[in-house]
Amino acid sequence: MKGLSFALFSVAFSAASMGAVAPRGVDRANLDPTVRPQDDFYDYACGGWMKAHPLSDEFSRYGTFDELGELNRRQVYDLITGLDASKAAKGSNTQKIADLFALGMDSVRLNREGAQPLMSDLAIIKSTPREKMIELMATLPGIDAFFSTGVDADMLNSTMNEMYWSQGGLGMGDRDYYLEDSEHTLAVREAYKKYLETVAGLAGYSEREAKRLVANTLEIETAIARASMSREELRDPAASYNPMAIDELATRFPNVDLRRYFSLQGITGIDNLIVGQPKVLAAVDSILANASEQALRDYLAAGYISSAAAYLGDDFAAANFEYAKVRSGIKQMQPRWKRALSVPNGMLGEALGQLYVEKYFPASSKEKMIALVENLRTALGQHIDNLTWMSDDTKAKAQEKLAAFKVKIGYPDTWRDYSALTVDPSKPYWKNVQDAIVFATNYNLADFHRPVDRDRWLMSPQTVNAYYNPSTNEICFPAGILQAPYFNPEADDAENYGAIGVVIGHEMTHGFDDQGRQFDKDGNFANWWTDADAEAFTKLAEGLAAQFDQIVVAGDTHANGHFTLGENIADQGGLRVSHTAYHNSLGNKAGEVIDGFTPDQRFYLSYANVWAGNIREAEILSRTKSDPHSLGRWRVNASLRNIAPFFEAFGIKEGDRMFRPEAERVVIW
């Protein structure tokens, strides 16, 4: 269960200017007045925005969130291009950021070098005997094969870091792309085969060799997929927590020599390992023992070339784009500057974040957020007290957990040290990326058997996102999300509570969703519920999952209510808790009517507007398999159909399409 945390979004971007001020009140241009809010609230609230922002060829999905992402990309681009590496001290963060970006922008050099940066590593892969392959997986940066490992907080002792082993090694990511035969999965599978064959050819393989590489890779990856846990199974923390002695692993899985693997990574004192998916480990052991040596080499080479492709010449980028077109429906490749920008923004995230907050994050925003968070904490406490399905004993423990929430806003108190990372412009782009991979790996491994640093951030400050981390029982709101349309200090309170207030409530509710509720106030995996309360919660959660299972997202494909359950619980919880917090802030006042909209109407319209967007059918199908968040339309319409104050705000009654009978509504928090 390495890396369990719950974020508001499925992707993250760096933030745009904090200085933009949205007009006070509802922006009527976002609305579609031809649609009744009682029939389709999403189309009513967002239809005007959607018509004004048709999908361009560059995007498979484009919404207000993506619009914010585009604005903030430009801001981070301006920060980076304002740096002068020639005047910066060698080894400084300025030099590293500027040179890494420049390497990604140098198309002439990238095309001239072609596959050359890969050739020495590929030669090693092609000559590695079976018994040495575990060493290759441990030491070659960028090789993506069989499994992943990493250090994270022990689920049963959240104060200490331990080593985790997790399923992986699937080039298409999700196991269903290997096991299902729907029209979409078959098309993606064929596109993936073509992609592998193309990049293998670019890397020097003959046509016959490239076809062999594809066949061997698909055979091995399909075998791994058959053993892998499904998306739904991975949502059960207990199922992925299987501590085993390293000696036992050596006996049961002799072909996966993990003691040697970790020793080569500098971890010599490892006696135990937390195995996420033992069935996959058994499959990997069998593959390493029984697959031909040539098949193993081809599989390792395919993963390595795929890892490097984004950092090579235009031919590699074009091959990857052709695959992406089929998978997501995108029609135009991102411009080079966006692709190059993502590398320093990810690999030197806090170094860029330090520059970002100095320019774009005012102290006043942090102060207002602190007050909002405490208002939401109080409101969630009220909701817990008023639950009819939970006993007093469990309520008391829930209140203890809520009170123990650690809140992070804006940026970390201590910035990450990048002095051990070297960026050398005389080396190829891919070689610098490999150095960054080694740096990141060592940074993680250094925590093995050490106390958990609860002050560390899991996102950079410029990220437009937010998260809840159960092992530290913390909620985090980076500076990037604290701007319009999510947070605008100049806006009406109803709008801020409908947007950033729901975000805050969403992350808080993650502490009590179907996964988060299984962790106590200290971040330990522990059962603090009575059996009756757990049974009552599960019944409600299953009811919510069933609601989303009934939604048809495209063609005959339904939403996956269990895969998205945690996010759907958090959306509903955020909406209900933030609405309570907003009315608490009004005291005994009714609130102001602005431009004909009541406070509650502005609250719900503000919420809907943050999910406005257009999306291609291929991307809908892709996200339904890979994204634990529901699509924007259903985060609005499906969630709101359980909320009585929403019905009252817009006069929704029986016979209206948005109406849901009270007996069929699911209210958890």
Buried (B, 14 or more C-beta within 10 A) or exposed (E): BBEBBBBBBBEBBBBBBBEEEBEEBBBEEBBBEEBBBBEBBBBBBBBBBBEEBEBEEBBBBBBBBBBBBBBBBBBBBEBBBEBEBEEBEEEBBBBBBBBBBBBBBBEEBBEEBBBEBBEEBBEBBBEBEBEEBBBBBBEBBBBBBBBBBBBBBBBEBBBBBBBBBBBBBBBBEBBBBBEBEBEBBEBBBEBBBBBBBBBBBBBBBEEEBBBBBBBBBBBBBBBBBEBBBBBEEBBBBEEBBBEBEBEEBBEEBEBBBBBBBBBBBEBEEBEBBBBBBBEBBBBBBBBBEEBEEEBBBBBBBBBBBBBBBBBBBBBBBEBBBBBBBBBBBBBEBBEBBBBBBBBBBBBBBBBBBBBBBEEBBBEEBBEBBEEBBEBBBBBBBEBBEEBEBBEEEBBEBBBEBBEBBEBBBBBBEEBBEBEEBBBEBEBBBBBBBBBBBBBBBEBBBEBBEEEBEBEEBBBBBBBBBBBBBBBBBBBBBBBBBBBBBBBBBEBBBBBBBBBBBBBBBBBBBBBBBBBBBBBBBBBBBBEBBBEEBBEBBEEBBBBBBEBBBEBEBBEEBBBBBBBBBBBBBBBBBBBBBBBBBBBBBEEEEEBBEBEEBBBBBBBBBBBBBBBBBBBBBBBBBBBBBBBBBBBBBBBBBBBBBBBEBBBEBBEBEEEBEBBBEEEEBBBBB
